[in-house]
Structure formats: C-alpha cells, structure tokens
C-alpha cells in the first residue's frame, strides 16, 4: 500500500477520485443443497475499474458508503475501516494493472448457466490451479465454498475446511475456525480473498512463503491486489472482478494467474499490498 501512496504505480492517488460506492447483498441456497449463505460486498468505482471487499453482512457502519463517494484514493487508503482500504487498493490496482495478458492474466471463460452450474464451473477452474499429488495431498481450505469442496472430493484430495463462522459442510464435515492451528498438517492452501478484508491473510502467506507450500487464492475481494503477491508466497490466483459469477446467468470470465517458473521468492510482501 505504501508504494501506491508514494505513486510508484503511476497515477497520483491524490488525484484519483472514487465516483461511485455501493454495497451488493446476496442470499443464495442452491437447489439440492441443504444449506445457504449470504454475501455482502463493498464496491468502489474508479474509472472503468471496480474494487471490491467482502464484509460480514450488516457489519459496515451507516454512512461508510457515503464517506467513500468523491474521496481520493489516498483518503481511502488511510480510512479507519479495513474493507474500505482494501476496496480502494483493489480499485486503484485494477485501474492501473488491469487483468490483461501483459500483466500476467490468462482469461478463462465461464459458461452461462444457473447459479449452481456457474459455481461448479468456477470451482473446477480454481481447484485445478492446485498442483497434483504429491504437492497437494491435504489442502487447507480457508473460506468454505461447497462447490470447491465438491471439486476437491471429485479429485480425491483430502482437505480441511476452515471458516470463521464454523459449523459443518454439506457433507457433515466439521468446519474448523482456526486456520493457523491447521497449517502444519496441510501441504497446500486454498484461500479466499475475503481473508484480506478480515486481517487473516498475512499469516497464511507468511507460512506458505516460509515452507514453500502452494498457496492458491480465489479472489473476488482484492482480485487486482492478490496477483501482485505472486512470488511472495502466492503461487496462483483466480481473479474475479465485479460483477461476480453469481450476479448474472450469462457467460463470464475468470482471470487466472500462475507463478512463473524460476520466479525468485521474496521475503517481504511489498508494502503496497497491505493496509
């Protein structure tokens, strides 16, 4: 984040104004599934880019959206609310480093379909970013999405579901709430970008960097932020900027990133990526 504030990425963030702020709220229960869930996402529009950060439903204070409208990126990167800082960083990086081949992205089409069909199509693309055995025999999944767990089961991959909400999965598996406690027993990590907004991402990245374990991130939150961490613990990213697959029944696109062969692993995260 410091690099953005210092202008290292090009456009002066003091001159970049957020024109639109909004919150997208969704509730879903797929046919044939016994449980449902809710999503709430803060969105900030900067030029053609939309920066996103998922939040716990109802957790954004009244007036937070109004505070963002017309504010500069610099103002919002210094905002007291972490989701605002992440969404602003995502919007800025999404504008200056869009998901193009020149910036390392490989487009992956999602077919049209109902919400479950599109969820399963996304899950196949995300899980297939994990290396095959033996590098990913037991995967820590941080941010439980049933379609991802279903795909892991189809591949015969042992996994440990983890989410701050706890509970059980669609298959009755207990959902752990302390991801850090499970790290030593897993040899790969599959992590939601939502961890950026709730402050739990950095220990996961540091563990992957220190151990060399694969770390794959599926990012709606911070879709333009996480690709900047390739080679600094992150090995692959499924980036999905707004609008997300669950908002539209038509075809869509994921932007897939993989760590380059022979990339040098850095010991620091690059201060521009973190609030």
RAQUI-V196273 format. One record per backbone hydrogen bond with DSSP energy under -0.5 kcal/mol. NH is the residue of the N-H (numbers start at 1). CO is the residue of the C=O. If there is no record, write none. Layout:
# RAQUI-V196273
nh & co
NH & CO
NH & CO
This chain:
# RAQUI-V196273
nh & co
2 & 271
5 & 1
6 & 2
7 & 4
8 & 3
10 & 7
11 & 9
13 & 4
15 & 12
16 & 13
17 & 15
18 & 71
19 & 17
19 & 45
20 & 45
22 & 43
24 & 41
25 & 23
26 & 39
28 & 37
33 & 30
37 & 28
39 & 26
40 & 55
41 & 24
42 & 53
43 & 22
44 & 51
45 & 20
46 & 44
46 & 49
49 & 46
51 & 44
53 & 42
55 & 40
59 & 56
64 & 61
67 & 63
68 & 64
68 & 65
69 & 65
70 & 18
71 & 68
73 & 13
73 & 16
74 & 13
76 & 72
77 & 73
78 & 74
78 & 75
79 & 76
82 & 80
84 & 81
85 & 81
86 & 82
87 & 83
88 & 84
89 & 85
90 & 86
91 & 87
92 & 88
93 & 89
94 & 90
95 & 91
96 & 92
97 & 93
100 & 98
103 & 100
104 & 101
105 & 100
106 & 256
108 & 254
110 & 252
113 & 249
118 & 114
119 & 115
120 & 116
121 & 117
122 & 118
123 & 119
124 & 120
125 & 121
126 & 122
127 & 123
128 & 124
129 & 126
130 & 127
135 & 132
137 & 134
139 & 158
140 & 188
141 & 139
141 & 160
142 & 140
142 & 190
143 & 141
143 & 162
148 & 145
149 & 145
150 & 146
151 & 147
152 & 148
153 & 149
154 & 150
155 & 151
156 & 153
157 & 152
158 & 137
158 & 156
160 & 139
161 & 159
162 & 141
163 & 176
166 & 163
169 & 173
172 & 169
175 & 167
176 & 161
176 & 174
179 & 177
182 & 178
182 & 179
183 & 179
183 & 180
185 & 182
186 & 183
187 & 138
188 & 138
189 & 214
190 & 140
191 & 216
192 & 142
193 & 218
195 & 192
196 & 193
197 & 193
197 & 194
198 & 194
199 & 195
199 & 196
200 & 195
201 & 195
204 & 200
204 & 201
205 & 201
206 & 202
207 & 203
208 & 204
209 & 205
210 & 206
211 & 207
212 & 208
214 & 187
216 & 189
217 & 236
218 & 191
219 & 217
219 & 238
220 & 218
222 & 52
223 & 220
225 & 222
226 & 222
228 & 225
229 & 226
230 & 227
231 & 234
232 & 229
234 & 229
235 & 215
236 & 215
237 & 257
238 & 217
239 & 237
239 & 255
240 & 219
247 & 244
248 & 245
252 & 110
254 & 108
255 & 239
256 & 106
256 & 254
257 & 237
259 & 235
263 & 260
266 & 231
273 & 270
274 & 271
